[in-house]
Amino acid sequence: MGMFASEEGLTRSQATLLTTVARHETIGVRELAEIEGLNPTMCSRMVGKLEETGLLTRSPDADDKRVVRVHITPAGAALSHQLRDRRTALFARHLADLSDRHLAALHEALPALEALSQHVADSGPAGARCCERARP
Protein backbone atom coordinates (compact mmCIF):
# COMPACT_ATOMS: atom_id res chain seq x y z
CA MET A 1 0.00 0.00 0.00
CA GLY A 2 2.89 2.37 0.74
CA MET A 3 3.99 2.77 -2.86
CA PHE A 4 0.45 3.39 -4.14
CA ALA A 5 -0.51 5.64 -1.26
CA SER A 6 2.52 7.87 -1.74
CA GLU A 7 1.58 8.27 -5.43
CA GLU A 8 -1.64 9.83 -4.14
CA GLY A 9 0.20 12.11 -1.70
CA LEU A 10 -0.77 10.06 1.37
CA THR A 11 1.48 8.48 3.96
CA ARG A 12 0.95 4.78 4.71
CA SER A 13 -0.73 5.74 8.02
CA GLN A 14 -3.09 8.17 6.30
CA ALA A 15 -3.98 5.55 3.69
CA THR A 16 -4.79 2.90 6.33
CA LEU A 17 -6.81 5.44 8.31
CA LEU A 18 -8.73 6.38 5.15
CA THR A 19 -9.41 2.69 4.44
CA THR A 20 -10.73 2.15 7.98
CA VAL A 21 -13.09 5.12 7.74
CA ALA A 22 -14.21 3.96 4.26
CA ARG A 23 -14.99 0.51 5.67
CA HIS A 24 -17.17 2.01 8.45
CA GLU A 25 -18.47 5.01 6.40
CA THR A 26 -18.80 6.91 9.72
CA ILE A 27 -16.89 6.30 12.95
CA GLY A 28 -16.01 8.12 16.18
CA VAL A 29 -12.51 9.62 16.41
CA ARG A 30 -11.76 7.69 19.63
CA GLU A 31 -12.83 4.37 18.10
CA LEU A 32 -10.81 5.15 14.96
CA ALA A 33 -7.76 5.98 17.10
CA GLU A 34 -8.12 2.66 18.93
CA ILE A 35 -8.40 0.65 15.71
CA GLU A 36 -5.39 2.43 14.21
CA GLY A 37 -3.33 2.23 17.41
CA LEU A 38 -2.96 6.02 17.62
CA ASN A 39 -3.49 8.46 20.46
CA PRO A 40 -6.66 10.52 19.91
CA THR A 41 -4.71 13.77 19.37
CA MET A 42 -2.54 12.25 16.62
CA CYS A 43 -5.62 10.62 15.07
CA SER A 44 -7.44 13.97 15.10
CA ARG A 45 -4.45 15.62 13.43
CA MET A 46 -4.39 12.98 10.67
CA VAL A 47 -8.15 13.27 10.18
CA GLY A 48 -7.68 17.06 9.88
CA LYS A 49 -5.11 16.62 7.10
CA LEU A 50 -7.42 14.25 5.22
CA GLU A 51 -10.32 16.64 5.80
CA GLU A 52 -8.28 19.48 4.22
CA THR A 53 -7.86 17.38 1.08
CA GLY A 54 -11.61 16.61 0.93
CA LEU A 55 -11.31 12.88 1.69
CA LEU A 56 -13.01 12.98 5.10
CA THR A 57 -15.37 15.27 7.03
CA ARG A 58 -15.99 15.62 10.77
CA SER A 59 -19.16 16.44 12.68
CA PRO A 60 -20.41 16.23 16.27
CA ASP A 61 -22.33 13.06 17.12
CA ALA A 62 -26.11 13.53 16.92
CA ASP A 63 -26.66 12.07 20.42
CA ASP A 64 -23.51 13.21 22.24
CA LYS A 65 -22.00 16.55 21.18
CA ARG A 66 -18.71 15.69 22.94
CA VAL A 67 -18.14 12.85 20.46
CA VAL A 68 -16.65 13.75 17.08
CA ARG A 69 -17.60 11.51 14.17
CA VAL A 70 -15.55 11.07 11.02
CA HIS A 71 -17.27 10.48 7.67
CA ILE A 72 -15.88 9.31 4.35
CA THR A 73 -16.56 11.67 1.43
CA PRO A 74 -17.30 10.42 -2.12
CA ALA A 75 -13.73 11.43 -3.08
CA GLY A 76 -12.34 9.54 -0.06
CA ALA A 77 -14.38 6.44 -0.90
CA ALA A 78 -13.23 6.57 -4.53
CA LEU A 79 -9.57 6.87 -3.52
CA SER A 80 -9.93 4.08 -0.97
CA HIS A 81 -11.41 1.79 -3.66
CA GLN A 82 -8.63 2.76 -6.07
CA LEU A 83 -5.92 1.91 -3.50
CA ARG A 84 -7.66 -1.38 -2.65
CA ASP A 85 -7.93 -2.34 -6.34
CA ARG A 86 -4.24 -1.64 -6.86
CA ARG A 87 -3.30 -3.71 -3.78
CA THR A 88 -5.51 -6.56 -5.04
CA ALA A 89 -3.87 -6.47 -8.49
CA LEU A 90 -0.39 -6.46 -6.93
CA PHE A 91 -1.36 -9.35 -4.64
CA ALA A 92 -2.76 -11.32 -7.60
CA ARG A 93 0.47 -10.83 -9.57
CA HIS A 94 2.54 -12.16 -6.67
CA LEU A 95 0.10 -15.02 -6.14
CA ALA A 96 0.58 -16.07 -9.77
CA ASP A 97 4.33 -16.50 -9.07
CA LEU A 98 3.80 -19.07 -6.32
CA SER A 99 4.42 -22.76 -6.88
CA ASP A 100 1.48 -25.18 -7.17
CA ARG A 101 2.48 -26.63 -3.78
CA HIS A 102 2.30 -23.20 -2.10
CA LEU A 103 -1.00 -22.38 -3.84
CA ALA A 104 -2.47 -25.67 -2.60
CA ALA A 105 -1.26 -24.90 0.95
CA LEU A 106 -2.87 -21.45 0.81
CA HIS A 107 -6.11 -22.95 -0.49
CA GLU A 108 -6.13 -25.45 2.40
CA ALA A 109 -5.52 -22.63 4.91
CA LEU A 110 -8.33 -20.34 3.64
CA PRO A 111 -11.11 -21.64 5.97
CA ALA A 112 -8.83 -21.21 9.01
CA LEU A 113 -7.77 -17.72 7.86
CA GLU A 114 -11.40 -16.71 7.30
CA ALA A 115 -12.34 -17.98 10.79
CA LEU A 116 -9.41 -16.06 12.30
CA SER A 117 -10.36 -12.89 10.44
CA GLN A 118 -13.96 -13.16 11.65
CA HIS A 119 -12.80 -13.79 15.23
CA VAL A 120 -10.56 -10.69 15.15
CA ALA A 121 -13.37 -8.58 13.64
CA ASP A 122 -15.83 -9.80 16.29
CA SER A 123 -13.44 -9.12 19.17
CA GLY A 124 -12.88 -5.48 18.11
CA PRO A 125 -10.01 -3.22 19.19
CA ALA A 126 -10.10 -4.32 22.86
CA GLY A 127 -9.62 -7.95 21.80
CA ALA A 128 -6.68 -6.99 19.61
CA ARG A 129 -4.99 -5.20 22.53
CA CYS A 130 -5.57 -8.23 24.74
CA CYS A 131 -3.85 -10.48 22.18
CA GLU A 132 -0.87 -8.12 21.94
CA ARG A 133 -0.34 -8.34 25.70
CA ALA A 134 -0.61 -12.14 25.62
CA ARG A 135 2.19 -12.51 23.04
CA PRO A 136 5.50 -13.66 24.51
PEURUR-V726111 format. One record per backbone hydrogen bond with DSSP energy under -0.5 kcal/mol. CO is the residue of the C=O (numbers start at 1). NH is the residue of the N-H. Records with the same first field share a line. If there is no record, write none. Layout:
CO->NH, NH
This chain:
1->5
2->6
3->7
4->8
5->8, 10
6->9
11->15
12->16
13->17
14->18
15->19
16->20
17->21
18->22
19->23
20->24
21->25
24->26
25->72
27->70
28->32
29->33
30->34
31->35
32->36
33->37, 38
34->37
39->43
40->44
41->45
42->46
43->47
44->48
45->49
46->50
47->51
48->52
49->53
50->55, 56
51->54
55->73
57->71
59->69
64->61, 67
67->61, 69
68->29
69->59
70->27
71->57
73->77
74->78
75->79
76->80
77->81
78->82
79->83
80->84
81->85
82->86
83->87
84->88
85->89
86->90
87->91
88->92
89->93
90->94
91->95
92->96
93->97
94->97
95->98
99->103
100->104
101->105
102->106
103->107
104->108
105->109
106->110
107->110
109->113
110->114
111->115
112->116
113->117
114->118
115->119
116->120
117->121
118->122
119->123
120->124
123->127
124->128
125->129
126->130
127->131
128->132
129->133
130->134
131->135
